[in-house]
Amino acid sequence: MLEIIEGGLHTTVQDMGRQGGQCLGIPPSGAQDGFALRIANLLVGNSPGGPLIIRDDPGAAGLEITMAGLNVRAGSDLLVATTGADLGATVDGAPIPRWQAFMLRRGQQLAFGMAASGARAYLAIHGGIDVPPYLGSRATHVRGRFGGFKGRALLAGDILPIGRADSASKTLAGRQLRPELVPSYGREHQVRVVRGPEAHLFNAESETAFYATAWKLNPRSDRTGMRFIGPELGFRPGRPSYLNEEAGADPSNIVIDPGAPVGTIQVPSGVEPIVLGVDAPSVGGYARIGIVISTDMSIIGQIQPLQHASFVQISHDDAVAALKQQEALISQSSLVS
């Protein structure tokens, strides 16, 4: 088991999320940075699961640690790995390596400080966090109060059960992601998108500005939506008056609430583009200027408040190629002992 000494700013149990619920208004939830969690699971010998959009296995559950503060104590010898943001993790005060499996001995304390780079770190434990699945996943949806550990963020005194360990798990200690594959989290980020279904509703100057701007992440962002501060975007004139009766006078409104997959970028009233996250509603009634490609949602998940992101338009074919490239990296061949 794993004892929570301090829960940190916001730490939740997450896997790769639940499928099949969006048609019922249930978000997938899961890791904001799926690449980091999947590599962490791979390092400790767990199932990494698959990408959110094309998988039949959510993978093992680990912990998503946002920005700062988690402190845990091992109740038994555990094979663990930390990936994602650099939160200055230590074991009994001594620094430990990121993106590498190691043994956390019974009674030892693993603590995370403030994020030096990136926004979310991940902790995987051999055997996985063994909380009850909800709708096929152990992912936490805090606002919905379901999944994970009691449907909430972790608190001091919580005791997390760990799944059965393989007797050979200790032999994986020291295994790491090849150094050249470790992501680097800077202060300026480039995020690839495909053009959105309603991009034509924005005027040409605004669509150009959307891609030319270094947008600043609003501190009010969360797993539901990442809000970006920048210039106001305008819409093309000449909207038929009958649409105002159906959708309202705001030109960003559209008549039918369309599906809103993870990564959808909506711009309500042309102010502050919102990238919908893994806890976002499954529909939305605002014009969609772009969709962040699935692989780059990991980048979105690692942007700190007030850091900048620029959006780069690519083709659907390039988006598929990026997904194939990422999936090739999430394999045993990317690890070294």
C-alpha positions as CSV (number, residue, x, y, z in Angstrom):
1,M,0.0,0.0,0.0
2,L,0.9,3.7,-0.3
3,E,0.2,6.2,2.5
4,I,-0.5,9.8,1.5
5,I,1.3,12.1,4.0
6,E,0.5,15.3,2.0
7,G,-1.8,15.3,-1.0
8,G,-0.1,18.3,-2.7
9,L,-1.8,21.0,-4.8
10,H,-3.9,18.6,-6.8
11,T,-3.1,14.9,-7.0
12,T,-5.4,12.3,-8.5
13,V,-5.5,8.7,-9.6
14,Q,-5.5,8.5,-13.4
15,D,-5.1,5.9,-16.1
16,M,-5.7,6.6,-19.8
17,G,-9.4,7.3,-19.3
18,R,-12.8,5.7,-20.0
19,Q,-14.2,5.1,-23.5
20,G,-17.8,5.0,-24.6
21,G,-19.3,7.6,-22.2
22,Q,-19.0,10.8,-24.2
23,C,-22.3,10.1,-26.0
24,L,-23.8,10.2,-22.6
25,G,-22.0,13.3,-21.5
26,I,-19.4,11.5,-19.5
27,P,-15.8,12.8,-20.1
28,P,-13.0,10.3,-20.6
29,S,-10.8,11.9,-17.9
30,G,-7.4,10.1,-17.6
31,A,-3.9,11.6,-17.8
32,Q,-3.5,15.1,-19.2
33,D,-0.1,13.9,-20.4
34,G,-0.8,10.4,-21.6
35,F,2.7,9.9,-23.0
36,A,4.3,10.5,-19.6
37,L,1.9,8.1,-17.7
38,R,2.2,5.4,-20.4
39,I,6.1,5.5,-20.2
40,A,6.0,5.4,-16.4
41,N,3.8,2.3,-16.5
42,L,6.0,0.7,-19.1
43,L,9.1,1.3,-17.0
44,V,7.7,-0.6,-14.0
45,G,6.2,-3.4,-16.0
46,N,2.6,-2.4,-16.1
47,S,0.2,-2.2,-19.0
48,P,0.7,1.2,-20.6
49,G,-2.7,1.2,-22.2
50,G,-3.3,2.8,-25.6
51,P,-3.9,6.3,-26.9
52,L,-7.3,7.7,-25.8
53,I,-8.8,7.7,-29.3
54,I,-8.0,4.1,-30.4
55,R,-7.5,1.9,-27.4
56,D,-9.3,-1.0,-25.7
57,D,-7.1,-0.9,-22.5
58,P,-6.9,2.1,-20.2
59,G,-3.7,0.8,-18.8
60,A,-2.6,0.7,-15.1
61,A,-3.6,3.5,-12.8
62,G,-1.0,5.8,-11.4
63,L,-0.9,9.3,-9.9
64,E,-1.0,12.6,-11.7
65,I,0.7,15.3,-9.5
66,T,-0.1,18.9,-10.5
67,M,2.6,21.5,-9.9
68,A,3.7,20.7,-6.3
69,G,3.5,19.0,-3.0
70,L,2.8,15.2,-3.0
71,N,4.5,13.3,-0.1
72,V,3.9,9.5,0.2
73,R,5.3,6.7,2.3
74,A,5.7,3.1,1.1
75,G,4.0,0.4,3.1
76,S,6.1,-2.3,1.4
77,D,8.9,-2.5,-1.1
78,L,7.6,-1.0,-4.4
79,L,9.0,-0.7,-7.9
80,V,8.1,2.9,-9.0
81,A,8.9,5.4,-11.7
82,T,8.3,9.2,-12.0
83,T,7.9,10.9,-15.3
84,G,6.6,14.2,-16.7
85,A,7.3,17.5,-15.0
86,D,10.4,18.0,-12.9
87,L,9.1,18.5,-9.4
88,G,12.4,17.9,-7.7
89,A,11.4,14.4,-6.4
90,T,13.4,13.0,-3.4
91,V,13.4,9.8,-1.4
92,D,14.2,10.5,2.3
93,G,15.6,13.8,1.1
94,A,17.9,12.4,-1.6
95,P,17.2,13.3,-5.2
96,I,15.9,10.5,-7.4
97,P,16.1,10.1,-11.2
98,R,13.1,10.9,-13.4
99,W,12.1,8.6,-16.3
100,Q,13.7,5.6,-14.6
101,A,12.4,2.7,-12.5
102,F,13.7,2.3,-8.9
103,M,12.9,0.5,-5.7
104,L,11.0,2.5,-3.0
105,R,11.7,0.6,0.2
106,R,9.1,0.0,2.9
107,G,9.0,3.1,5.2
108,Q,10.7,5.4,2.8
109,Q,9.1,8.7,1.9
110,L,8.9,9.9,-1.7
111,A,8.3,13.7,-1.9
112,F,7.7,16.2,-4.7
113,G,8.5,19.9,-4.5
114,M,7.6,22.8,-6.8
115,A,7.6,22.3,-10.5
116,A,10.9,23.5,-12.1
117,S,9.7,22.6,-15.6
118,G,6.5,21.2,-16.8
119,A,3.2,21.2,-14.9
120,R,2.3,17.6,-14.2
121,A,4.4,14.7,-12.9
122,Y,3.3,11.0,-12.9
123,L,4.0,8.3,-10.5
124,A,3.6,4.7,-11.6
125,I,3.9,1.7,-9.2
126,H,4.3,-1.9,-10.3
127,G,0.9,-3.5,-9.9
128,G,-0.9,-0.2,-10.4
129,I,-3.2,1.7,-8.0
130,D,-5.8,-0.9,-7.2
131,V,-9.0,1.3,-6.8
132,P,-12.3,0.0,-8.1
133,P,-12.9,0.7,-11.8
134,Y,-15.8,2.9,-12.8
135,L,-17.2,2.5,-16.3
136,G,-14.1,0.6,-17.3
137,S,-11.5,3.0,-16.0
138,R,-9.9,4.0,-12.7
139,A,-9.5,7.6,-13.8
140,T,-10.7,10.3,-11.4
141,H,-13.3,13.0,-12.5
142,V,-13.3,15.3,-9.5
143,R,-16.2,17.5,-10.5
144,G,-18.3,14.5,-11.2
145,R,-17.1,12.8,-8.0
146,F,-16.5,9.5,-9.6
147,G,-13.6,7.2,-10.4
148,G,-10.2,7.1,-8.8
149,F,-9.9,7.2,-5.0
150,K,-13.4,8.2,-3.7
151,G,-13.9,10.4,-6.7
152,R,-11.6,13.2,-5.4
153,A,-8.1,14.5,-5.1
154,L,-5.9,12.8,-2.6
155,L,-5.7,14.0,1.0
156,A,-3.3,13.4,3.9
157,G,-4.1,10.0,5.6
158,D,-5.4,8.3,2.5
159,I,-4.2,4.7,2.0
160,L,-4.0,3.6,-1.6
161,P,-4.1,-0.2,-2.3
162,I,-1.5,-1.5,-4.8
163,G,-2.1,-4.4,-7.2
164,R,-0.4,-7.7,-7.0
165,A,3.3,-7.6,-7.7
166,D,5.2,-9.9,-10.0
167,S,8.0,-11.7,-8.3
168,A,10.4,-10.6,-11.1
169,S,9.5,-6.9,-10.8
170,K,12.6,-6.0,-8.8
171,T,14.7,-7.0,-11.8
172,L,13.3,-3.9,-13.7
173,A,14.9,-1.5,-11.3
174,G,17.3,0.8,-13.2
175,R,15.3,0.5,-16.4
176,Q,15.0,4.0,-18.1
177,L,13.7,5.8,-21.1
178,R,16.4,6.3,-23.7
179,P,17.8,9.8,-22.8
180,E,17.3,11.2,-26.3
181,L,13.6,10.5,-26.0
182,V,13.0,12.3,-22.7
183,P,10.8,15.4,-23.4
184,S,12.1,18.8,-22.6
185,Y,9.6,21.3,-21.0
186,G,10.6,24.9,-21.7
187,R,8.6,28.1,-21.2
188,E,7.6,28.5,-24.9
189,H,5.5,25.7,-26.5
190,Q,4.5,24.8,-30.0
191,V,1.2,22.9,-30.3
192,R,0.1,21.3,-33.6
193,V,-3.6,21.6,-34.6
194,V,-5.8,20.7,-37.5
195,R,-8.1,23.4,-38.8
196,G,-11.5,23.4,-37.0
197,P,-14.9,22.8,-38.5
198,E,-16.0,26.4,-38.0
199,A,-12.7,28.1,-38.7
200,H,-14.4,29.7,-41.7
201,L,-16.7,31.7,-39.4
202,F,-13.7,33.7,-38.2
203,N,-12.5,36.6,-40.4
204,A,-9.2,36.1,-42.3
205,E,-7.3,38.5,-40.1
206,S,-8.3,36.7,-36.9
207,E,-7.5,33.2,-38.2
208,T,-4.1,34.6,-39.2
209,A,-3.7,36.1,-35.7
210,F,-4.6,32.9,-34.0
211,Y,-1.6,31.1,-35.5
212,A,0.7,34.2,-35.3
213,T,0.1,34.8,-31.5
214,A,2.1,33.5,-28.6
215,W,-0.9,32.8,-26.3
216,K,-0.5,33.1,-22.5
217,L,-2.0,30.4,-20.3
218,N,-4.6,31.8,-18.0
219,P,-4.0,30.6,-14.4
220,R,-7.8,29.8,-14.2
221,S,-7.1,26.8,-16.5
222,D,-7.7,23.3,-15.4
223,R,-8.3,19.7,-16.7
224,T,-11.7,20.8,-18.1
225,G,-10.3,23.6,-20.2
226,M,-7.0,25.4,-20.8
227,R,-7.8,29.1,-21.4
228,F,-5.3,31.3,-23.4
229,I,-4.9,35.0,-23.1
230,G,-4.3,37.1,-26.3
231,P,-5.9,39.3,-28.9
232,E,-9.7,39.2,-29.4
233,L,-10.7,37.3,-32.5
234,G,-13.4,38.6,-34.9
235,F,-16.0,36.9,-37.1
236,R,-17.1,37.3,-40.7
237,P,-20.0,39.6,-41.2
238,G,-23.2,38.7,-42.9
239,R,-24.6,36.1,-40.6
240,P,-28.3,35.4,-41.5
241,S,-30.6,37.0,-38.9
242,Y,-32.6,33.7,-38.5
243,L,-29.5,32.2,-36.9
244,N,-29.7,34.7,-34.1
245,E,-33.1,33.3,-33.1
246,E,-31.6,29.7,-33.0
247,A,-28.2,30.3,-31.6
248,G,-28.3,33.8,-30.0
249,A,-26.8,37.0,-31.1
250,D,-23.2,36.2,-30.2
251,P,-21.4,35.4,-33.5
252,S,-19.3,32.6,-31.8
253,N,-22.5,30.6,-31.1
254,I,-23.4,27.9,-33.6
255,V,-26.9,26.5,-34.1
256,I,-26.3,22.9,-33.1
257,D,-24.1,21.8,-30.2
258,P,-21.6,19.6,-32.0
259,G,-19.4,16.9,-30.6
260,A,-16.3,18.3,-28.8
261,P,-13.5,15.8,-28.6
262,V,-10.6,16.3,-26.3
263,G,-8.4,19.0,-27.8
264,T,-11.2,21.1,-29.4
265,I,-10.4,24.8,-29.4
266,Q,-13.5,26.9,-28.8
267,V,-13.4,30.8,-28.7
268,P,-16.5,32.1,-26.9
269,S,-17.3,35.6,-28.1
270,G,-13.9,35.6,-29.8
271,V,-12.1,36.0,-26.4
272,E,-9.6,33.5,-24.8
273,P,-9.4,30.3,-26.9
274,I,-10.2,27.3,-24.7
275,V,-8.5,24.0,-25.4
276,L,-10.9,21.4,-24.0
277,G,-9.2,18.9,-21.7
278,V,-9.8,15.3,-20.6
279,D,-12.5,16.4,-18.1
280,A,-14.4,18.6,-20.6
281,P,-18.0,18.2,-21.6
282,S,-18.6,16.1,-24.7
283,V,-20.5,18.8,-26.6
284,G,-20.1,22.6,-27.1
285,G,-22.0,25.4,-28.7
286,Y,-19.1,27.6,-29.8
287,A,-17.2,27.9,-33.1
288,R,-14.2,25.6,-33.2
289,I,-11.2,27.3,-34.8
290,G,-9.0,24.2,-34.4
291,I,-8.4,20.8,-32.8
292,V,-5.2,20.0,-31.0
293,I,-3.9,16.7,-32.3
294,S,-4.0,13.9,-29.8
295,T,-0.2,13.6,-29.4
296,D,0.2,17.3,-28.5
297,M,-2.3,17.2,-25.7
298,S,0.7,16.0,-23.7
299,I,2.3,19.4,-24.5
300,I,-0.9,21.2,-23.4
301,G,-0.8,19.3,-20.1
302,Q,2.7,20.5,-19.3
303,I,2.2,24.2,-19.8
304,Q,2.5,26.2,-16.6
305,P,0.3,29.2,-15.8
306,L,1.4,32.4,-17.6
307,Q,3.7,30.4,-20.0
308,H,3.2,30.8,-23.7
309,A,2.0,28.5,-26.5
310,S,1.8,29.0,-30.2
311,F,-0.5,27.0,-32.5
312,V,0.8,25.5,-35.7
313,Q,-1.6,24.2,-38.3
314,I,-0.9,20.8,-39.9
315,S,-2.8,18.4,-42.1
316,H,-4.8,15.4,-41.0
317,D,-2.3,13.1,-42.7
318,D,0.5,14.8,-40.6
319,A,-1.6,14.3,-37.5
320,V,-1.9,10.6,-38.2
321,A,1.8,10.3,-38.9
322,A,2.6,12.0,-35.5
323,L,0.4,9.5,-33.7
324,K,2.1,6.6,-35.4
325,Q,5.5,8.0,-34.5
326,Q,4.5,8.4,-30.8
327,E,3.1,4.9,-30.7
328,A,6.4,3.5,-32.0
329,L,8.1,5.2,-29.1
330,I,5.9,3.7,-26.4
331,S,7.5,0.3,-26.6
332,Q,10.1,-1.9,-24.9
333,S,12.6,-0.8,-27.6
334,S,12.6,2.7,-26.2
335,L,13.8,1.5,-22.8
336,V,17.4,0.7,-21.7
337,S,18.6,-1.0,-18.5
